[in-house]
C-alpha cells in the first residue's frame, strides 16, 4: 500500500476515534481504559512519527509539514521535485 494512502487511513481512524470518544460516557475511574482514548493516543503518536519521517528520497524535503503552522496531506509524488516517493518502497 502506498505511504500516502496509509497516512490518510491512519488520519481517518484518528478522527473516528476522537468522534467515538465524544459519544462515550466516561467517569474519572475508567477514563484511561476507554478504548477510544487509547486508540486516539496511539494513532496520534503514530501519525506524528510518520509525519516526521515522510520525506522525499531525492530532495530530502518533508511532504507533510511545510512550516510550524502549515501542513498538507501527502501524495505519492514529491511536492517540490515531482519524484515518485513510493517507487523504491516495498
N, C-alpha and C positions, 0 to 999 in steps of 0.2 A: 504494500500500500504506500502511496506517495506520502511524504512527510507533511505536505501542506494539507492534505485531506485528513491525515491522522491528527494534526494540530486542531483543525476545525471540529473534529468529532469530540476531542477532549474538551474543547471550549463549550460545545453544546451540552455535554454531560455536566460540566460545572454549572452552567446556567440552570439545567434541570434540577440539580442538587440544591441550588440556592432557592429556587421556586418551591421545591418539595419541602424544604425546611420551613418555609414561611407558613405552610399549612399544617405542620405538626404541632401538637400540643405538648410542650415540654415543661418540666418543672426543673428546679435548681438541682435536684438529685440526679436526674438522668440526662442532663444537658450534654455531657461529654461522651455518652454512649449512644447518642442519636445517630443512626446510620447516615442521614443526610448531612449532619455536621462533619462526621468522619470522612465521608466521600468528598465533600467540598474542600476540606483541608488537604486531603491527599491530591486531588485533582488540581487545586490551586498551586501547590508546591511543584507538582509535575509540570504544569504549564509554565511556571517561571523558569524552571531548569531548561525546558525545551526552547523557550523564547530566547534565553541567553545563548544557547548553542546553535541556533538556526542561522548559520552564516553561509555565504557563497564560497565555494572552494576556490574560485578563480580570483575574485576581488576582495574576499575576506570581509565583506560588509554584512552587517546584521540585517535580516529580512523582516523582522517583526518590529524592532524598536528603531525609530528614526532619531529620536531625541528623548529628553527626560519626560516630556508630556505628549509626544507624538508616537502613535503605534499604528500598525496596519496588519491586516490578515496576510499570512504568507501565501505565495503562489509557487507553482513549480519552476518558474523562471525567475532569475535574479532581477530585481527592480533597477539595479544600477547598470549591469553589463549585459543582461539578457541570457546569461549562461543557464543551461538546464541543471538545476540543483540536484535532482533525483537521478541523474544518469549513471553515477558511479556508486549509488547506494544499492544495497541488497536487502 
